[in-house]
Amino acid sequence: MDALLLAAGLGTRLRPLTDVLPKCLMPVQGRPLLGIWLEMLKQGGVDRVFINLHYLSPLVRAYVENSPYRQQVTFLDEPELLGTAGTLNRFRNEFSDTLLLAHADNLTLFDVTAFIRAFEQRTPDCAMTMMTFETDQPQSCGIVSLDEAGTVVAFTEKPQAYIGNLANGAVYVMDFSVIRKVLDADPQITDFSTQILPEFVGRMNSYHNGVYHRDIGTVAAIGNAQLEIESVAMAGPLLAQVDSYWAPTPERRLMAEKFRETLALTDLSQEVVGRLMLG
């Protein structure tokens, strides 16, 4: 099966860190987020991974091309950002009929094989499986309601009033032949969450991620993740398989110096900075 990792965004909430590195290369215990995703998908048996490129794309391309994952990755260049559904539409003929879609700028640890199995075991009327997680910030997430069978029966984006804490993890496995029909009906669709997902309420089962999920879209969040990840049993063995981004090459040493200088502009503790810079 195929996977599409959405990695083209600007990461504006993470500035000044994203002035140096794109969000998808942010280090977690020194390991680039994108490398964690690629290793996890590889271990889960995903054959081919697409990555869309826009912001600081040469850095993303260089990382992958010098990594153990280069043979499984195909790049999708976006000179102008297309939006999450726009990427699906522009490159629709590249993907197989079973597609795992993920926002590669979230730190999400889960059993890929079990997630795919949940999709394979869906009822015939379901075309998609959504990953869920429990959030402590429901007002900043898409909140999900399930029926007794685990089917998504309601989805509310960033509710202002509390309606629950079961959230959309922004990772999906889908029958892409069905998604193509939605895109055919409205070629102007650009946003997956607001323009495609509502079409599948009642036709989408769920898989709960009880391992770890965090949107690392702010400096504080990525700092918290460095410490939280140490108590996640899955994290240690997974991170051990991913080389540190700060590999001893002249280019990476220069990048490490720039990144450390940028970290000095934040209020992150030295303990957290040390973990970000692990080699």
N, C-alpha and C positions, 0 to 999 in steps of 0.2 A: 504494500500500500504506500501511498504518498503522504507527505506532511508539508504544510506551508507554515513557515515561521515568519510572522510579521515583524520586521526589524527596521523599518524605514523611518520611523518617527523622529522628531526633533528633540524630544526629551527636555522641553523647556523648564519644567518644574525642578529638574536636577541640575540646573546651572548653579555654580560655574563648572561642575564636574563634566557636563556634556559639552563644554567648550573644548575639552581635550579628547574625550572618548565618547562614542555614541552610547546610548543607553544599553543596547544589547551587548556591549563589551564591558559593562561595569563589573568590577571584580567582586567576587564572593569568596572570601578567604584566599584572595589572589587569583582565583580561577574565573575566567570570563563567563558571564552569564550565558552567552551563546554556546560556548563549549559545553556547559552543563546540559543545556537542551539537546545538543547534538549527541552527546554520550548517552543520555537517557533514552533518546529515540533509537539509537543504535542497539542498545541493550534490549529494547522492546521489540526489535525485529522490523522496524520501519525501513523499507528498501531505499527510498529516494526522498530527499528533503529539498524543498524550494525555499529560498530566502529572498525577500524583496529588499532592494537597496535604494537609498536616497541620501539621507544625511550622513556625512563622513563615510560615504560608501567605499573609498579606497582602503580605509582601515579595516572595515568588515571583510572586504574581499581578501586583503592581505592575510588577515588572521586565518580565514578558512583555507586559503591556498597553501598555507604553511602548517596546517594541522593534519591529524590523522583522518579527518572527516572529508577531505577534499573530493574523494571519489564519489561520495554519496550526495553531494550538494550541487544544485543548479541555481544560479543567480537570476533574479528577475529585476532588471533595472527600471527605475521610475524616475526619469528626469524631473517630473513634477509629481507630487504626492497624489495618489489616486483615491485614497480612502480604503477602508478595509474591504468593502464590497467591490470597490472599483478595481482593486488588485485581482480579486477573483474573476471579475468580468474580463479584464484586459487579457489575462493569461489562462482563460477558461479551457482552452484546448490542450494545455500542457498537463493537466491533472488527470489522474485515473478516476474511476467512479467511486472509489473510497478514499476520502481525504481527511486527514487530521489537521485541523486549523488551530494555531495557538499564537498568542501575543508573546513574542520572545523577549519582551522587556519586563515580564513578570517573573519572579522567582517561584517556580512551581515544581514541587517534587511529588511524584506519584508513580504508581505501578502502571506503566504504559500497556503492558500485556493485558492486565485486568480491565483497563479502560476500553481497549479495543474489543475485549470479550463482551463487555456490557453493550456495545454497539451491535455486535454480531447476534446477541441474544434478545434484541429489541423485538417488540411486536410488529407485525407487518405494516401497521398504519404509521409507524414512527420512521422518519427519514434521517434523524439526527440524535446524537447523544451529547448532552451538555454536562460538563464537569461542574460540580458545586463545592462550596466550602463554607465554613462558618466564619463570619466576619465580626469584628468588634467596632466597625465603622459602617453600618448599613446605609447611612445617608450618602456615602460615596461609591456605592456599588449598585449593581442590578440585583434586586432581591427577587427570589424565586419561591413559588408555591408549588408543591407537589401533591398528587393524589396518592392513594394507598399503594398503587402500583409503581410509584416513582416517576410518573409522567409529569412533565412541566405543564401546569394548568394556568399559571399566571406568571407574569414577568414585569416588574416595575423598575424602571431605571432611576436610580438615585432618589428614592422617596424621601420627602421631607418629614413625614410622620412615620413612627416606628410601625412596621408591619411584619417584622421578623428579621432573622440574621442569617438565613440561608442564602448565599450569594452565588452569582454566576462567576465561575473561575476563568471565563474567556478562553476555554479550551474545548474543542468539539471534535467529534468524528461524525462524518456525514456521508450520505449517499449523494455524491456530487451531480449525478444525472438529474436528481430532483432540483438541486440548487440551480442548475442551468436553466430549468424551465422558469424559475422565478426571475432570473436575470433576463431571459428572453422577453418576459412580460413587461419589464421596465428597465431598459438599458441605461437609464440615468441614475440608478441606485448607486450610492457611494458608501453607505454605512451599514455594516453587517448587523450591529446590535439593534439599531432602531428601525431598519428597513427590511431586513430579512428574518431575523429571529421572530418577530411577531407573527409571521406567516406560519410558524411551526408550533405555536402554543397549542397543546393538546395532541401534537404529533411529534413529540420529542421526549425521549426518556432521559434519565439522569444517572450520573456516576458520582458518588461522593468522594472527594479527596480529603481523607483524614490525616494525611502525612504533613504537608506544609504548603502554604500559598501566601505570598505577599506581593502586593504592588510596590515595587521599589522605586516609585516615581518621584520621590523627594529625597533630599540629602539625609534627613532624619530617618526615613524608612530604610534606606540602604545601610545606614549605620546600625540600626536595630537588627537587621537581617544577619549581620556578621556575628552577632552574639547569639541570636535565637537558633541559628542553624546548628550550633554545637550540641544542642540537645535533641536533634532529629536523627534517629538511628540510621535512616537511609542515607543521610548526607555524607558521612565520613567515607564509606566505601565508594560512593559516586564521585566525590571530589577527588579522591585519590587517583581516579582514572583520567582526570583532566589536568593537563599541564598548566602551570601558572602562566598568566599572561605576561609576567615580567621575566620572560626567558632571557638568558644572557647573550643577547645580540646587541649591536650598537643601536639599532633602531628602537628596540624595546627598552634599553637602558635610558635613552633620551626621553621616551614616552613616560617612563617611571619617574624621572626627574620632574617633568612637566606636571604630571598628575599629583605628585607629592606637594609641589608648590601650590597647586590649586586646592588641595585638601587643607593647606594652612589657612586658606581664606574662609573656611567653614568653622563651625563650633564643635566638630567631631572630636571626641577624646583621643588621646594618644593610643589608648588600648584598641579602639576601633580602627584608627589609621594603621596600626601595626597589622591588624588582620586583613585590611584591604590590600596591603602591600606584601603579603606573604609570598615568598618565592619558592 
